[in-house]
Amino acid sequence: MSKTIIISNRLPVKISKNKGKYVLTKSEGGLATGLGDVYKNGSMLWVGWPGIEIPEKDQPQIAKQLASLNLIPVFLTQEEINLFYEGFSNEVLWPVFHYLVTYARFEQTYWDSYVAVNEKFAAATQNAFNEGDKIWIQDYQLLCLPSLLRERLTDTTIGFFQHIPFPSFEIFRLIPWRDKLIEGMLGADLIGFHTYDDVRHFLSAASRLTPVTFSSNIISKNNRQIIVEPFPMGIDYDKFEKLPLQRQVLAEIDNFNNEKSGRIALSIDRLDYSKGILERIRAFELLLQLHPKFIGEISLFMIVVPSRDTVPQYKELKEKIDQLVGNINAKYRTLDWVPINYFYRSFSIETLSAMYSVADICLVTPMRDGMNLVSKEYVASRRDDTGVLILSEMAGASKELNDAIIVNPNNIGDIMNAIVEALTMPVEEQKRRMQLMRALVSKFNVKRWVSNFLSRMDDTKLLQHSLKTK
Ligand code: F6P
Protein backbone atom coordinates (compact mmCIF):
# COMPACT_ATOMS: atom_id res chain seq x y z
CA MET A 1 0.00 0.00 0.00
CA SER A 2 1.33 3.43 -0.85
CA LYS A 3 1.92 5.85 1.99
CA THR A 4 2.62 9.51 2.71
CA ILE A 5 6.09 10.25 4.03
CA ILE A 6 6.21 13.33 6.25
CA ILE A 7 9.67 14.80 6.69
CA SER A 8 10.56 17.47 9.21
CA ASN A 9 13.70 18.44 11.05
CA ARG A 10 12.30 17.21 14.36
CA LEU A 11 10.29 14.03 14.87
CA PRO A 12 7.03 14.46 16.81
CA VAL A 13 8.81 12.74 19.70
CA LYS A 14 12.19 13.66 21.14
CA ILE A 15 14.71 11.52 22.93
CA SER A 16 16.46 12.56 26.10
CA LYS A 17 18.72 10.69 28.51
CA ASN A 18 17.68 10.06 32.08
CA LYS A 19 19.91 8.05 34.45
CA GLY A 20 21.67 6.46 31.48
CA LYS A 21 18.40 5.43 29.80
CA TYR A 22 16.82 6.87 26.66
CA VAL A 23 13.37 8.39 27.22
CA LEU A 24 10.80 9.41 24.59
CA THR A 25 8.65 12.51 25.11
CA LYS A 26 6.51 14.71 22.86
CA SER A 27 8.28 17.47 20.95
CA GLU A 28 7.33 21.11 21.44
CA GLY A 29 6.40 23.67 18.80
CA GLY A 30 3.55 24.30 16.38
CA LEU A 31 4.51 21.65 13.87
CA ALA A 32 4.77 18.74 16.28
CA THR A 33 1.67 19.76 18.26
CA GLY A 34 -0.35 20.33 15.10
CA LEU A 35 0.63 17.26 13.09
CA GLY A 36 1.82 14.95 15.88
CA ASP A 37 -1.51 13.17 16.34
CA VAL A 38 -2.75 13.29 12.76
CA TYR A 39 0.03 11.19 11.33
CA LYS A 40 -0.94 8.26 13.53
CA ASN A 41 -4.36 8.00 11.89
CA GLY A 42 -3.30 7.60 8.28
CA SER A 43 -0.87 5.39 6.46
CA MET A 44 2.03 7.67 7.18
CA LEU A 45 5.68 7.47 7.97
CA TRP A 46 7.62 10.33 9.57
CA VAL A 47 11.32 10.99 8.91
CA GLY A 48 13.19 13.36 11.24
CA TRP A 49 15.83 14.04 13.88
CA PRO A 50 15.19 12.66 17.39
CA GLY A 51 16.49 15.83 19.11
CA ILE A 52 19.91 14.89 20.57
CA GLU A 53 23.18 13.40 19.39
CA ILE A 54 23.02 9.62 19.78
CA PRO A 55 26.28 7.64 19.75
CA GLU A 56 26.60 5.29 16.78
CA LYS A 57 26.53 2.17 18.95
CA ASP A 58 23.05 3.07 20.27
CA GLN A 59 21.55 4.09 16.93
CA PRO A 60 20.25 0.65 15.81
CA GLN A 61 18.39 0.18 19.11
CA ILE A 62 16.80 3.66 18.86
CA ALA A 63 15.92 3.16 15.18
CA LYS A 64 14.15 -0.09 16.07
CA GLN A 65 12.20 1.51 18.88
CA LEU A 66 11.11 4.40 16.64
CA ALA A 67 10.22 2.11 13.73
CA SER A 68 7.47 0.59 15.87
CA LEU A 69 5.90 4.08 15.93
CA ASN A 70 6.31 4.56 12.15
CA LEU A 71 9.13 7.00 12.77
CA ILE A 72 12.46 6.96 10.94
CA PRO A 73 15.35 8.78 12.62
CA VAL A 74 17.95 10.91 10.89
CA PHE A 75 20.86 10.95 13.33
CA LEU A 76 22.83 14.21 13.52
CA THR A 77 26.35 14.61 14.88
CA GLN A 78 27.06 17.34 17.43
CA GLU A 79 28.83 19.32 14.70
CA GLU A 80 25.75 19.11 12.48
CA ILE A 81 23.54 20.16 15.38
CA ASN A 82 25.80 23.20 15.89
CA LEU A 83 26.14 24.23 12.26
CA PHE A 84 22.93 23.06 10.53
CA TYR A 85 20.35 23.37 13.33
CA GLU A 86 21.62 26.08 15.67
CA GLY A 87 23.64 27.74 12.90
CA PHE A 88 21.93 28.02 9.51
CA SER A 89 18.38 27.14 10.60
CA ASN A 90 18.23 29.20 13.75
CA GLU A 91 20.88 31.91 13.31
CA VAL A 92 20.20 32.65 9.62
CA LEU A 93 16.78 31.53 8.39
CA TRP A 94 14.83 31.98 11.62
CA PRO A 95 15.84 35.63 12.29
CA VAL A 96 15.68 36.69 8.62
CA PHE A 97 12.27 35.06 8.04
CA HIS A 98 11.01 36.82 11.18
CA TYR A 99 12.36 40.19 9.99
CA LEU A 100 15.02 40.35 12.74
CA VAL A 101 17.94 40.58 10.36
CA THR A 102 20.41 42.04 12.83
CA TYR A 103 20.34 38.69 14.66
CA ALA A 104 21.53 36.81 11.56
CA ARG A 105 25.06 35.42 11.14
CA PHE A 106 25.81 34.53 7.53
CA GLU A 107 28.56 31.92 7.99
CA GLN A 108 29.74 29.79 5.06
CA THR A 109 30.24 26.78 7.40
CA TYR A 110 26.57 27.02 8.43
CA TRP A 111 25.47 26.89 4.79
CA ASP A 112 27.77 23.97 3.91
CA SER A 113 26.38 21.96 6.79
CA TYR A 114 22.78 22.92 5.90
CA VAL A 115 23.22 21.44 2.40
CA ALA A 116 24.99 18.34 3.75
CA VAL A 117 22.24 17.65 6.30
CA ASN A 118 19.49 18.20 3.71
CA GLU A 119 21.32 15.56 1.64
CA LYS A 120 21.31 13.25 4.66
CA PHE A 121 17.51 13.68 4.92
CA ALA A 122 17.21 12.97 1.18
CA ALA A 123 19.11 9.70 1.55
CA ALA A 124 17.03 8.59 4.55
CA THR A 125 13.79 9.38 2.70
CA GLN A 126 14.92 7.57 -0.43
CA ASN A 127 15.63 4.50 1.73
CA ALA A 128 12.12 4.53 3.16
CA PHE A 129 10.45 5.29 -0.17
CA ASN A 130 8.44 2.83 -2.27
CA GLU A 131 6.97 3.46 -5.72
CA GLY A 132 3.67 5.33 -5.38
CA ASP A 133 4.45 7.01 -2.05
CA LYS A 134 3.82 10.75 -1.66
CA ILE A 135 6.28 13.03 0.06
CA TRP A 136 5.35 15.95 2.29
CA ILE A 137 8.28 18.08 3.52
CA GLN A 138 7.82 20.46 6.46
CA ASP A 139 9.47 23.75 7.25
CA TYR A 140 12.45 25.99 6.86
CA GLN A 141 15.14 23.58 8.04
CA LEU A 142 14.66 21.58 4.83
CA LEU A 143 14.39 24.15 2.03
CA CYS A 144 16.88 22.32 -0.22
CA LEU A 145 15.22 18.93 0.26
CA PRO A 146 12.44 19.22 -2.39
CA SER A 147 15.03 19.55 -5.20
CA LEU A 148 17.34 16.93 -3.75
CA LEU A 149 14.45 14.47 -3.75
CA ARG A 150 13.24 15.57 -7.20
CA GLU A 151 16.70 14.60 -8.57
CA ARG A 152 16.42 11.17 -7.00
CA LEU A 153 12.69 10.40 -7.40
CA THR A 154 11.79 12.25 -10.61
CA ASP A 155 8.02 11.76 -10.94
CA THR A 156 7.09 11.51 -7.29
CA THR A 157 4.48 13.87 -5.85
CA ILE A 158 6.34 16.21 -3.51
CA GLY A 159 4.67 18.82 -1.30
CA PHE A 160 6.38 21.43 0.83
CA PHE A 161 4.78 23.44 3.65
CA GLN A 162 6.51 26.25 5.54
CA HIS A 163 5.30 26.84 9.10
CA ILE A 164 7.04 30.19 9.59
CA PRO A 165 6.57 33.43 7.61
CA PHE A 166 8.17 33.97 4.22
CA PRO A 167 9.61 37.50 4.29
CA SER A 168 9.31 40.23 1.70
CA PHE A 169 11.92 40.03 -1.09
CA GLU A 170 13.93 42.99 0.23
CA ILE A 171 14.54 41.02 3.42
CA PHE A 172 14.98 37.61 1.79
CA ARG A 173 17.57 38.92 -0.68
CA LEU A 174 19.98 39.62 2.22
CA ILE A 175 20.75 35.90 2.48
CA PRO A 176 23.88 35.12 0.44
CA TRP A 177 22.49 31.73 -0.69
CA ARG A 178 19.00 33.06 -1.56
CA ASP A 179 18.81 31.69 -5.13
CA LYS A 180 19.88 28.21 -4.01
CA LEU A 181 17.15 28.23 -1.37
CA ILE A 182 14.47 29.13 -3.92
CA GLU A 183 15.83 26.52 -6.37
CA GLY A 184 15.65 23.98 -3.55
CA MET A 185 12.00 24.75 -2.78
CA LEU A 186 11.01 24.64 -6.44
CA GLY A 187 11.65 20.89 -6.47
CA ALA A 188 8.17 20.53 -4.91
CA ASP A 189 4.92 20.28 -6.91
CA LEU A 190 2.92 22.14 -4.28
CA ILE A 191 4.34 24.85 -2.02
CA GLY A 192 2.17 25.99 0.89
CA PHE A 193 2.32 28.81 3.43
CA HIS A 194 -0.03 29.89 6.20
CA THR A 195 -1.10 33.18 4.62
CA TYR A 196 -1.64 34.85 1.29
CA ASP A 197 1.06 37.42 2.11
CA ASP A 198 3.66 34.65 2.49
CA VAL A 199 2.59 33.30 -0.91
CA ARG A 200 2.99 36.76 -2.49
CA HIS A 201 6.44 37.21 -0.98
CA PHE A 202 7.57 33.80 -2.17
CA LEU A 203 6.28 34.36 -5.73
CA SER A 204 8.02 37.72 -5.80
CA ALA A 205 11.35 36.18 -4.65
CA ALA A 206 11.06 33.28 -7.12
CA SER A 207 10.31 35.60 -10.05
CA ARG A 208 13.36 37.76 -9.29
CA LEU A 209 15.86 35.05 -8.48
CA THR A 210 15.17 32.20 -10.92
CA PRO A 211 14.37 31.93 -14.64
CA VAL A 212 10.79 30.69 -14.26
CA THR A 213 7.53 31.74 -15.88
CA PHE A 214 4.31 32.55 -14.04
CA SER A 215 0.62 32.54 -14.44
CA SER A 216 -1.00 33.82 -11.26
CA ASN A 217 0.08 31.40 -8.49
CA ILE A 218 1.37 28.71 -10.86
CA ILE A 219 5.09 28.62 -11.61
CA SER A 220 6.45 26.77 -14.66
CA LYS A 221 9.96 25.45 -14.35
CA ASN A 222 11.52 23.15 -16.97
CA ASN A 223 8.03 22.31 -18.20
CA ARG A 224 6.85 21.33 -14.71
CA GLN A 225 4.07 23.27 -12.98
CA ILE A 226 4.33 24.19 -9.31
CA ILE A 227 1.31 25.51 -7.41
CA VAL A 228 1.92 28.00 -4.58
CA GLU A 229 -1.02 28.50 -2.21
CA PRO A 230 -2.01 29.51 1.32
CA PHE A 231 -3.11 26.72 3.70
CA PRO A 232 -3.81 28.28 7.13
CA MET A 233 -3.10 25.50 9.62
CA GLY A 234 -5.75 24.49 12.15
CA ILE A 235 -5.73 22.56 15.42
CA ASP A 236 -7.41 19.42 16.70
CA TYR A 237 -10.50 21.36 17.80
CA ASP A 238 -12.39 18.38 19.21
CA LYS A 239 -9.48 17.43 21.44
CA PHE A 240 -9.16 20.92 22.97
CA GLU A 241 -12.92 21.30 23.23
CA LYS A 242 -13.33 18.03 25.13
CA LEU A 243 -10.26 18.19 27.37
CA PRO A 244 -11.92 20.46 30.00
CA LEU A 245 -14.47 17.68 30.62
CA GLN A 246 -11.81 15.19 31.73
CA ARG A 247 -11.71 14.45 35.43
CA GLN A 248 -8.05 15.45 35.87
CA VAL A 249 -8.59 18.74 34.04
CA LEU A 250 -11.74 19.49 36.05
CA ALA A 251 -9.77 18.96 39.25
CA GLU A 252 -7.03 21.31 38.05
CA ILE A 253 -9.61 23.93 37.06
CA ASP A 254 -11.09 23.72 40.58
CA ASN A 255 -7.63 24.11 42.08
CA PHE A 256 -6.86 27.19 40.02
CA ASN A 257 -10.21 28.76 40.82
CA ASN A 258 -9.73 28.20 44.55
CA GLU A 259 -6.15 29.52 44.58
CA LYS A 260 -6.34 32.48 42.22
CA SER A 261 -6.83 36.02 43.41
CA GLY A 262 -8.39 38.27 40.79
CA ARG A 263 -8.52 37.63 37.07
CA ILE A 264 -5.92 35.88 34.91
CA ALA A 265 -4.27 36.87 31.64
CA LEU A 266 -2.45 33.91 30.13
CA SER A 267 0.44 33.72 27.69
CA ILE A 268 2.19 30.58 26.40
CA ASP A 269 5.21 30.63 24.08
CA ARG A 270 8.43 28.84 23.32
CA LEU A 271 11.38 30.94 24.49
CA ASP A 272 11.90 33.05 21.38
CA TYR A 273 12.68 36.67 20.53
CA SER A 274 10.04 36.57 17.77
CA LYS A 275 7.29 36.07 20.37
CA GLY A 276 7.31 39.61 21.79
CA ILE A 277 7.67 38.35 25.38
CA LEU A 278 9.56 41.40 26.72
CA GLU A 279 7.14 43.86 25.09
CA ARG A 280 4.19 41.98 26.59
CA ILE A 281 5.72 42.12 30.07
CA ARG A 282 6.35 45.87 29.63
CA ALA A 283 2.73 46.38 28.54
CA PHE A 284 1.59 44.59 31.68
CA GLU A 285 3.87 46.78 33.80
CA LEU A 286 2.44 49.88 32.09
CA LEU A 287 -1.04 48.70 33.02
CA LEU A 288 -0.07 48.50 36.70
CA GLN A 289 1.60 51.92 36.48
CA LEU A 290 -1.16 53.81 34.66
CA HIS A 291 -4.18 51.91 36.00
CA PRO A 292 -3.31 51.11 39.62
CA LYS A 293 -6.90 50.07 40.28
CA PHE A 294 -5.97 46.78 38.58
CA ILE A 295 -3.20 46.04 41.12
CA GLY A 296 -4.35 42.91 42.93
CA GLU A 297 -7.13 42.51 40.32
CA ILE A 298 -5.31 40.77 37.48
CA SER A 299 -2.20 38.64 37.23
CA LEU A 300 -0.26 37.50 34.21
CA PHE A 301 0.33 33.74 34.00
CA MET A 302 3.29 33.52 31.67
CA ILE A 303 4.51 30.14 30.48
CA VAL A 304 7.78 30.14 28.58
CA VAL A 305 8.71 26.74 27.18
CA PRO A 306 12.51 26.20 27.05
CA SER A 307 13.81 26.14 23.50
CA ARG A 308 17.11 26.54 21.59
CA ASP A 309 18.77 27.72 24.78
CA THR A 310 22.23 27.00 23.43
CA VAL A 311 21.81 29.74 20.77
CA PRO A 312 23.32 32.95 22.25
CA GLN A 313 20.34 35.27 21.57
CA TYR A 314 17.98 32.86 23.31
CA LYS A 315 20.20 32.75 26.40
CA GLU A 316 20.26 36.55 26.52
CA LEU A 317 16.50 36.75 26.14
CA LYS A 318 16.03 34.34 29.03
CA GLU A 319 18.20 36.51 31.27
CA LYS A 320 16.28 39.67 30.30
CA ILE A 321 12.92 38.01 31.01
CA ASP A 322 14.12 36.77 34.42
CA GLN A 323 15.33 40.25 35.32
CA LEU A 324 12.26 42.14 34.14
CA VAL A 325 9.81 39.77 35.84
CA GLY A 326 11.87 39.91 39.04
CA ASN A 327 11.81 43.73 39.07
CA ILE A 328 8.07 43.98 38.41
CA ASN A 329 7.17 41.36 41.01
CA ALA A 330 9.42 42.97 43.59
CA LYS A 331 7.89 46.38 42.94
CA TYR A 332 4.18 45.54 42.77
CA ARG A 333 3.54 42.32 44.66
CA THR A 334 1.39 42.35 47.77
CA LEU A 335 1.24 39.82 50.58
CA ASP A 336 -1.44 37.78 48.83
CA TRP A 337 -0.97 38.64 45.15
CA VAL A 338 1.86 38.29 42.59
CA PRO A 339 1.66 40.32 39.36
CA ILE A 340 3.47 37.81 37.12
CA ASN A 341 3.37 34.06 37.68
CA TYR A 342 6.27 33.08 35.45
CA PHE A 343 7.03 29.45 34.58
CA TYR A 344 10.09 28.44 32.54
CA ARG A 345 9.12 24.88 31.66
CA SER A 346 6.59 22.89 29.70
CA PHE A 347 3.29 21.55 31.07
CA SER A 348 1.09 18.58 30.29
CA ILE A 349 -1.75 19.20 27.86
CA GLU A 350 -4.19 18.65 30.76
CA THR A 351 -2.67 21.50 32.80
CA LEU A 352 -2.60 23.74 29.71
CA SER A 353 -6.25 22.97 29.12
CA ALA A 354 -7.08 23.91 32.71
CA MET A 355 -5.15 27.18 32.28
CA TYR A 356 -6.97 28.00 29.03
CA SER A 357 -10.24 27.28 30.83
CA VAL A 358 -9.61 29.64 33.75
CA ALA A 359 -7.87 32.46 31.83
CA ASP A 360 -10.09 35.52 31.38
CA ILE A 361 -7.71 36.83 28.74
CA CYS A 362 -5.20 35.16 26.43
CA LEU A 363 -2.35 37.38 25.28
CA VAL A 364 -0.77 36.28 22.00
CA THR A 365 1.47 39.14 20.91
CA PRO A 366 4.36 37.87 18.74
CA MET A 367 6.48 40.35 16.77
CA ARG A 368 6.06 37.93 13.85
CA ASP A 369 4.58 34.43 13.72
CA GLY A 370 3.72 32.07 10.86
CA MET A 371 0.33 31.13 12.36
CA ASN A 372 0.33 30.74 16.18
CA LEU A 373 -1.72 27.79 17.30
CA VAL A 374 -1.95 28.87 20.97
CA SER A 375 -4.54 31.47 19.94
CA LYS A 376 -6.66 28.71 18.38
CA GLU A 377 -6.20 26.36 21.35
CA TYR A 378 -7.49 29.06 23.70
CA VAL A 379 -10.56 29.63 21.53
CA ALA A 380 -11.31 25.90 21.30
CA SER A 381 -11.01 25.51 25.08
CA ARG A 382 -13.59 28.22 25.91
CA ARG A 383 -16.63 25.99 26.25
CA ASP A 384 -18.84 28.71 27.78
CA ASP A 385 -17.90 31.23 25.05
CA THR A 386 -16.45 33.77 27.50
CA GLY A 387 -12.88 35.08 27.52
CA VAL A 388 -11.03 37.58 25.38
CA LEU A 389 -8.22 36.88 22.93
CA ILE A 390 -5.69 39.67 22.37
CA LEU A 391 -3.83 38.89 19.17
CA SER A 392 -0.90 40.45 17.33
CA GLU A 393 -1.59 41.60 13.80
CA MET A 394 1.81 40.05 12.90
CA ALA A 395 0.59 36.49 13.62
CA GLY A 396 -0.87 34.54 10.69
CA ALA A 397 -3.85 33.70 12.93
CA SER A 398 -4.93 37.38 12.88
CA LYS A 399 -5.99 36.95 9.25
CA GLU A 400 -8.63 34.47 10.41
CA LEU A 401 -9.48 35.44 14.00
CA ASN A 402 -10.83 38.92 13.24
CA ASP A 403 -12.94 38.91 16.39
CA ALA A 404 -9.94 39.00 18.67
CA ILE A 405 -8.71 42.40 19.88
CA ILE A 406 -5.99 42.95 17.30
CA VAL A 407 -2.85 44.83 18.42
CA ASN A 408 0.46 46.00 17.04
CA PRO A 409 3.00 44.16 19.25
CA ASN A 410 5.51 47.01 18.95
CA ASN A 411 3.04 49.39 20.52
CA ILE A 412 3.14 48.73 24.26
CA GLY A 413 0.40 51.32 24.88
CA ASP A 414 -1.81 49.53 22.34
CA ILE A 415 -1.36 46.20 24.17
CA MET A 416 -2.09 47.87 27.51
CA ASN A 417 -5.27 49.47 26.12
CA ALA A 418 -6.31 46.07 24.75
CA ILE A 419 -5.94 44.56 28.25
CA VAL A 420 -8.12 47.35 29.68
CA GLU A 421 -10.69 46.78 26.93
CA ALA A 422 -10.67 43.04 27.65
CA LEU A 423 -11.06 43.60 31.41
CA THR A 424 -14.06 45.85 30.86
CA MET A 425 -15.70 43.96 27.97
CA PRO A 426 -19.30 42.97 28.73
CA VAL A 427 -19.88 39.21 28.85
CA GLU A 428 -22.38 39.41 25.97
CA GLU A 429 -19.74 40.99 23.73
CA GLN A 430 -17.16 38.38 24.81
CA LYS A 431 -19.59 35.64 23.85
CA ARG A 432 -20.48 37.19 20.51
CA ARG A 433 -16.83 37.33 19.51
CA MET A 434 -15.87 33.97 20.96
CA GLN A 435 -18.74 32.14 19.23
CA LEU A 436 -17.66 33.45 15.83
CA MET A 437 -14.04 32.43 16.45
CA ARG A 438 -15.02 29.01 17.79
CA ALA A 439 -17.10 28.29 14.70
CA LEU A 440 -14.13 29.13 12.49
CA VAL A 441 -11.53 27.17 14.47
CA SER A 442 -13.88 24.19 14.63
CA LYS A 443 -14.51 24.18 10.87
CA PHE A 444 -10.96 24.76 9.65
CA ASN A 445 -9.37 22.17 11.93
CA VAL A 446 -6.10 20.30 11.44
CA LYS A 447 -7.70 17.24 9.85
CA ARG A 448 -9.21 19.43 7.19
CA TRP A 449 -5.84 21.18 6.74
CA VAL A 450 -4.06 17.85 6.16
CA SER A 451 -6.67 16.52 3.76
CA ASN A 452 -6.79 19.82 1.84
CA PHE A 453 -3.04 19.83 1.42
CA LEU A 454 -2.80 16.19 0.40
CA SER A 455 -5.63 16.41 -2.11
CA ARG A 456 -4.14 19.60 -3.56
CA MET A 457 -0.91 17.64 -4.09
CA ASP A 458 -2.91 15.22 -6.25
CA ASP A 459 -4.51 18.13 -8.15
CA THR A 460 -1.07 19.49 -8.95
CA LYS A 461 -0.03 16.18 -10.49
CA LEU A 462 -3.25 16.08 -12.55
CA LEU A 463 -2.57 19.61 -13.78
CA GLN A 464 0.96 18.62 -14.81
CA HIS A 465 -0.32 15.55 -16.70
CA SER A 466 -3.10 17.44 -18.47
CA LEU A 467 -0.67 20.13 -19.65
CA LYS A 468 1.84 17.49 -20.82
CA THR A 469 -0.73 15.60 -22.88
CA LYS A 470 -2.10 18.78 -24.53
O1 F6P B 1 6.72 25.79 14.16
C1 F6P B 1 7.96 26.27 13.80
C2 F6P B 1 9.08 25.45 14.36
O2 F6P B 1 10.29 26.01 14.03
C3 F6P B 1 9.13 24.02 13.92
O3 F6P B 1 9.73 23.80 12.68
C4 F6P B 1 9.90 23.44 15.03
O4 F6P B 1 9.80 22.09 15.12
C5 F6P B 1 9.31 24.16 16.23
O5 F6P B 1 9.04 25.44 15.78
C6 F6P B 1 10.17 24.15 17.47
O6 F6P B 1 11.48 24.56 17.20
P1 F6P B 1 12.72 23.62 17.46
O7 F6P B 1 12.51 22.38 16.67
O8 F6P B 1 13.89 24.43 16.99
O9 F6P B 1 12.74 23.37 18.92
Boltz pocket constraint, residues with backbone or C-beta under 6 A from the ligand:
constraints:
  - pocket:
      binder: B
      contacts: [[A, 10], [A, 28], [A, 29], [A, 30], [A, 31], [A, 32], [A, 139], [A, 140], [A, 163], [A, 164], [A, 307], [A, 308]]
      max_distance: 6.0
